[in-house]
Structure formats: C-alpha cells, structure tokens
Amino acid sequence: MRTGDIVLHRPSGEEWLVAWADHQSGYMAPCGWPTCEAKIADCTIVREADDNDSDKLVDELSRSGRSDAHRAAAAPLSRRGRMSRAWLYALLIALLYVGLFGNLVGIVPDPAGILLVLPAVIVFGAEAIRK
C-alpha cells in the first residue's frame, strides 16, 4: 500500500484514496477531511496506483497544506524506485565482492567467479524487493 492506491476500509465499508501508508507503524491515512488514521491491516487494496499517479498525488499533497503531507513525501515514492535501489544494492555487493577478490588475489576476476556470485545477487535483489 502506498500513496495513490485505492483501498477498502473494511470496518467502515468505505473506499479510500491513500494519502500515506507507514508500514513500520502499521497505519495509513486516507485523503479527505477530517484527517484520520487507520490500521493498514484493516484495509484491502482495490486498485494500485501506478508510479506516475502516486508521484503526482505526493506533489499535490505537499502543496495542499495538509498537516501530515510530509508523511506521503517520506514514504517510498514508487515501487519502481524501491526495485531500482534493491537491485543497485545487490549489484554493488557483487562488484565489491568481485573487486575485493580480484585485489586480494592480485588478478583480474575470473568470469566464472562472477557467475558464481550472480545467483546470490539475484536472490538478494529479489528478497530486498519483497520487503
């Protein structure tokens, strides 16, 4: 759940547009007035926002003067962005490993060594994306 998603708040039976979702605290807030918070566990995603819609709503909330708009901006802005960071971290780990191994041995890393590290990078990247 993230900014821009449409959720069904089961206790009220209402569909809400998500202003922000804080997965660490377990709470989210819908757009609208008066502002309120609800447990993420009480909501079911009806429609996921795409990256452009989510980013656009974050911008609109920041201009709205809403007192908790900073929470939308602080949340990850896009699924694509989280994926990119996860894969970047995995790639950096692989490059670090290959670079350190090459420096310790004093030779250019063997392509077979890179292929040995690649499955671990893929598994790590996939795990990081799921979180």
Residue frames as qw, qx, qy, qz and C-alpha x, y, z in Angstrom:
[[0.000, 0.891, 0.455, 0.000, 0.00, 0.00, 0.00],
 [0.423, -0.143, 0.044, 0.894, 1.24, 3.46, -0.90],
 [0.163, 0.527, 0.119, -0.826, 0.13, 6.97, -1.76],
 [0.376, 0.314, -0.454, -0.744, -2.45, 6.91, -4.54],
 [0.149, -0.104, -0.977, -0.108, -3.75, 3.37, -4.02],
 [0.602, -0.295, -0.112, -0.733, -7.49, 2.88, -3.55],
 [0.154, 0.072, -0.938, 0.302, -8.30, 0.70, -0.54],
 [0.592, -0.501, -0.460, -0.432, -11.40, -0.75, 1.04],
 [0.095, -0.343, 0.648, -0.673, -11.50, 0.11, 4.73],
 [0.394, -0.219, -0.881, -0.144, -13.33, -2.98, 5.97],
 [0.119, -0.357, -0.701, 0.606, -14.62, -1.59, 9.32],
 [0.239, 0.461, 0.163, -0.839, -16.40, 1.32, 7.60],
 [0.610, 0.458, 0.642, 0.081, -17.06, -0.33, 4.24],
 [0.260, 0.920, -0.018, -0.294, -15.71, 2.80, 2.51],
 [0.796, 0.318, 0.117, 0.501, -13.23, 3.01, -0.34],
 [0.275, -0.898, 0.061, 0.339, -10.41, 5.44, 0.40],
 [0.610, 0.698, -0.189, 0.324, -7.67, 7.11, -1.62],
 [0.790, -0.398, -0.167, 0.436, -4.43, 6.57, 0.32],
 [0.035, 0.982, -0.153, 0.106, -2.61, 9.77, 1.34],
 [0.157, 0.633, -0.730, 0.203, 0.23, 7.86, 3.01],
 [0.947, -0.228, -0.196, -0.114, 1.00, 4.46, 4.45],
 [0.065, -0.707, 0.649, -0.273, 3.59, 3.82, 7.13],
 [0.860, 0.011, -0.496, -0.122, 4.32, 0.10, 7.14],
 [0.362, 0.232, -0.693, 0.579, 6.63, 0.38, 10.15],
 [0.275, -0.089, 0.492, -0.821, 3.89, 1.76, 12.39],
 [0.098, 0.294, 0.950, 0.046, 1.15, -0.23, 10.65],
 [0.195, 0.698, 0.466, -0.508, -1.01, 2.85, 10.00],
 [0.288, 0.293, 0.514, 0.753, -2.23, 4.71, 6.93],
 [0.150, 0.523, 0.329, -0.771, -4.27, 7.83, 6.26],
 [0.425, 0.578, 0.634, 0.291, -6.85, 8.47, 3.56],
 [0.115, 0.190, 0.170, 0.960, -7.18, 11.69, 1.61],
 [0.315, -0.649, -0.548, -0.423, -10.05, 13.92, 2.63],
 [0.046, -0.323, 0.424, -0.845, -11.24, 15.82, 5.64],
 [0.339, -0.853, 0.387, -0.088, -11.20, 15.45, 8.52],
 [0.434, 0.503, -0.744, 0.071, -7.85, 13.71, 8.50],
 [0.842, -0.376, 0.263, -0.285, -7.70, 10.38, 10.26],
 [0.120, 0.487, -0.863, -0.063, -5.55, 7.28, 10.53],
 [0.927, -0.054, 0.051, -0.367, -6.46, 3.61, 10.23],
 [0.613, -0.383, 0.677, 0.141, -4.67, 0.32, 10.61],
 [0.301, 0.442, -0.674, -0.510, -3.20, -0.96, 7.37],
 [0.072, 0.004, 0.996, -0.045, -4.37, -4.43, 8.44],
 [0.369, 0.492, 0.613, -0.496, -7.99, -3.18, 8.25],
 [0.419, 0.677, -0.150, -0.586, -7.61, -2.25, 4.57],
 [0.730, 0.158, 0.612, 0.260, -7.62, -4.21, 1.34],
 [0.044, -0.408, 0.407, 0.816, -6.13, -2.76, -1.84],
 [0.630, 0.571, 0.450, -0.274, -8.80, -2.33, -4.50],
 [0.660, 0.709, 0.061, 0.239, -6.58, -0.63, -7.11],
 [0.654, -0.394, 0.087, 0.640, -2.85, 0.00, -7.06],
 [0.208, 0.935, -0.053, -0.282, -1.68, 3.40, -8.26],
 [0.820, 0.383, -0.011, 0.424, 0.96, 3.43, -10.95],
 [0.592, -0.220, -0.134, 0.764, 4.21, 5.27, -10.29],
 [0.126, 0.338, 0.211, 0.908, 3.12, 8.45, -12.10],
 [0.442, -0.665, -0.397, -0.453, -0.20, 8.71, -10.25],
 [0.713, -0.527, -0.328, 0.325, 1.48, 8.07, -6.90],
 [0.494, -0.060, -0.024, 0.867, 4.19, 10.67, -7.52],
 [0.054, -0.490, -0.315, -0.811, 1.61, 13.21, -8.72],
 [0.560, -0.695, -0.399, -0.214, -0.53, 12.77, -5.59],
 [0.666, -0.373, -0.235, 0.602, 2.55, 13.18, -3.35],
 [0.268, 0.165, 0.117, 0.942, 3.20, 16.52, -5.11],
 [0.304, -0.591, -0.396, -0.634, -0.45, 17.59, -4.73],
 [0.667, -0.613, -0.407, 0.116, -0.47, 16.69, -1.04],
 [0.569, -0.203, -0.152, 0.782, 2.71, 18.67, -0.41],
 [0.054, 0.259, 0.192, 0.945, 1.08, 21.77, -1.97],
 [0.390, -0.583, -0.617, -0.356, -2.23, 21.23, -0.17],
 [0.177, -0.557, 0.361, -0.727, -1.13, 22.41, 3.26],
 [0.869, -0.327, -0.313, -0.201, -2.33, 19.16, 4.81],
 [0.408, -0.789, 0.412, -0.203, -0.61, 18.81, 8.18],
 [0.765, -0.295, 0.567, 0.082, 0.61, 15.26, 7.56],
 [0.713, 0.683, -0.093, -0.126, 1.60, 15.72, 3.90],
 [0.025, 0.737, -0.675, 0.020, 5.24, 15.24, 4.85],
 [0.657, -0.180, 0.718, -0.142, 4.42, 11.58, 5.62],
 [0.816, 0.525, 0.229, -0.082, 3.49, 10.96, 1.97],
 [0.397, 0.838, -0.369, 0.060, 6.76, 12.53, 0.86],
 [0.304, -0.613, 0.714, -0.150, 8.74, 10.50, 3.39],
 [0.848, 0.060, 0.510, -0.134, 7.28, 7.19, 2.19],
 [0.405, -0.116, 0.704, 0.572, 8.87, 5.39, -0.75],
 [0.364, 0.465, -0.060, -0.805, 7.52, 7.17, -3.78],
 [0.725, 0.374, -0.340, -0.468, 7.45, 4.30, -6.21],
 [0.942, -0.117, 0.316, -0.014, 7.61, 0.58, -6.44],
 [0.756, 0.585, -0.079, 0.285, 9.93, 1.10, -9.38],
 [0.044, 0.827, -0.404, 0.388, 12.22, 3.24, -7.21],
 [0.701, -0.493, 0.473, -0.207, 12.39, 0.62, -4.46],
 [0.956, 0.199, 0.189, 0.106, 13.17, -2.04, -7.02],
 [0.530, 0.750, -0.216, 0.330, 15.92, 0.06, -8.55],
 [0.241, -0.763, 0.494, -0.340, 17.53, 0.65, -5.15],
 [0.873, -0.256, 0.397, -0.121, 17.33, -3.04, -4.25],
 [0.892, 0.377, 0.092, 0.232, 18.99, -4.09, -7.47],
 [0.259, 0.842, -0.313, 0.356, 21.56, -1.32, -7.12],
 [0.522, -0.642, 0.503, -0.248, 22.49, -2.61, -3.65],
 [0.942, 0.001, 0.334, 0.028, 22.72, -6.15, -4.98],
 [0.709, 0.641, -0.057, 0.290, 24.92, -5.02, -7.86],
 [0.026, -0.848, 0.409, -0.336, 27.16, -3.03, -5.52],
 [0.754, -0.440, 0.472, -0.125, 27.61, -6.08, -3.30],
 [0.924, 0.270, 0.213, 0.166, 28.55, -8.18, -6.32],
 [0.480, 0.782, -0.179, 0.356, 31.00, -5.57, -7.58],
 [0.345, -0.779, 0.444, -0.278, 32.50, -5.17, -4.12],
 [0.887, -0.220, 0.407, -0.014, 32.94, -8.92, -3.78],
 [0.838, 0.452, 0.126, 0.278, 34.46, -9.30, -7.24],
 [0.235, 0.870, -0.240, 0.360, 36.66, -6.22, -6.75],
 [0.508, -0.691, 0.472, -0.203, 37.94, -7.31, -3.33],
 [0.934, -0.032, 0.347, 0.082, 38.54, -10.85, -4.53],
 [0.702, 0.636, 0.003, 0.320, 40.46, -9.57, -7.54],
 [0.015, 0.869, -0.347, 0.352, 42.56, -7.22, -5.39],
 [0.712, -0.532, 0.438, -0.136, 43.34, -9.87, -2.78],
 [0.908, 0.099, 0.355, 0.201, 44.46, -12.37, -5.35],
 [0.214, -0.623, 0.376, 0.651, 46.12, -9.74, -7.48],
 [0.206, 0.086, 0.788, 0.574, 44.49, -10.81, -10.69],
 [0.425, -0.008, -0.227, -0.876, 41.54, -9.76, -12.75],
 [0.614, 0.013, 0.629, -0.476, 38.48, -11.65, -11.52],
 [0.108, 0.003, 0.927, 0.358, 37.63, -14.75, -13.47],
 [0.479, -0.095, -0.312, -0.815, 34.30, -14.59, -15.34],
 [0.586, -0.231, -0.774, -0.064, 33.43, -17.91, -13.70],
 [0.258, -0.200, -0.605, 0.727, 33.76, -16.18, -10.30],
 [0.280, 0.043, -0.010, -0.959, 31.29, -13.54, -11.41],
 [0.603, -0.129, -0.598, -0.512, 28.86, -16.27, -12.49],
 [0.471, -0.209, -0.794, 0.321, 29.20, -17.87, -9.05],
 [0.056, -0.213, -0.424, 0.879, 28.22, -14.62, -7.33],
 [0.271, -0.110, -0.396, -0.871, 25.37, -13.78, -9.72],
 [0.484, -0.419, -0.735, -0.223, 22.76, -16.20, -8.23],
 [0.382, -0.431, -0.550, 0.605, 23.35, -14.75, -4.76],
 [0.005, -0.124, 0.048, 0.991, 22.88, -11.25, -6.16],
 [0.375, -0.248, -0.589, -0.672, 19.61, -12.26, -7.81],
 [0.503, -0.465, -0.721, 0.107, 18.29, -13.89, -4.64],
 [0.289, -0.355, -0.361, 0.813, 19.32, -10.89, -2.51],
 [0.104, -0.002, -0.255, -0.961, 17.78, -8.47, -5.00],
 [0.444, -0.359, -0.677, -0.464, 14.51, -10.39, -5.11],
 [0.467, -0.470, -0.647, 0.378, 14.36, -10.54, -1.28],
 [0.183, -0.253, -0.171, 0.934, 15.03, -6.82, -1.00],
 [0.233, -0.171, -0.444, -0.848, 12.24, -6.05, -3.48],
 [0.474, -0.448, -0.737, -0.175, 9.72, -8.08, -1.50],
 [0.382, -0.400, -0.541, 0.634, 10.39, -6.06, 1.69]]
